[in-house]
């Protein structure tokens, strides 16, 4: 394939972006894992244009228009096709001399129609997998489709600011996509088991499964006792040999943090704001905690003291989720009051929450206060999403952007605000980093202040500690930092169990 080598200097670029473009063009199959806000999209567009005069973009559905806009910024003569669930349309018609692009989203990439359309655009050309952590699970249709297309391409660029959300196993399919040697055996076949044993401290775990028929009904034996079967699976939730993994990654992996910009981007300051939840929610929280205690009382004596591997972790997470939601609702007034103070000082503000009800209630309170804002949840389509961003960025009367952490945490530029408030927290630190960096990115002119609202004497306090430990593991893999941590989710459960230990005394 002809290397076009279009003049990079024709596009406004920072020095780190020029270096990133050079890296992609030299490696051909690589992961660009720059911290959010450093312009990974533009680097990939320029490298793809220069190498193969366009190619295929796989990305979350909400980011397809963002990609088209960025491509046009780099190449006004580009011809761009966007495929959605029902049809493929020409988003932009170039002069005929520009690059040619096909953009679609992961969730429809496995459809027969899409496959027929992608193949001519990707074969011996370039494919870009944006937010590449979307393919971390090897069993999903989106991952299988992405790997299929990656295998056809001459160049494969994976973009993600969060290549590891929780554990090393999440890297395996990404490494497979770029044909990194540690993901393959000596025979050139994917080597999931070998990777798991070396880098994920994998070990066999047993559990007992109650047998059910095809309708979900429990199957009983002749003695009237439910039939059970002993099952064995490989636990890959751990981490091992992280120093070696960090070294191996660097061969086809580039990550820079915003420190590389020096004073070209202002600082990001993060702090925790401890608040008392409103009385009615304190009562609800205490009642939910009592229910959790009752659940623990019904557990076989001793399970909560020794082996958490025997505990139904999913049930614990559900119970903890109930406590989290009540705490979130109990902090709403504090969050809104803080936002109002920021707005009264002439600033805009971004608010994130993981809960639909919290988002709805915050929006309603701003309506009562006659403060104009926009909201974004997972239910909103790409057109609405872009309109909300444009209003917040360009309309001085729109003061608040309220969003779901996951839906609003990727692909958005919200530099009109320099303050971000979190009403609650997800279980994964990378989701918070993504959301924070909607404001802390290239184009931001002011220091960005991030405030996490922590409900005093609730599970919030334990989650903060857990997230810090998770981040230590991730930092070690990605940046070679030292860490010490076991399974931190289990540590939260252990804390809850310790607090409830009196139930067996």
Order of alpha helices (4+ residues) and beta strands (2+ residues): alpha-beta-alpha-beta-alpha-beta-beta-beta-alpha-beta-alpha-beta-alpha-alpha-beta-beta-alpha-beta-beta-alpha-alpha-alpha-beta-alpha-beta-alpha-beta-beta-alpha-beta-alpha-alpha
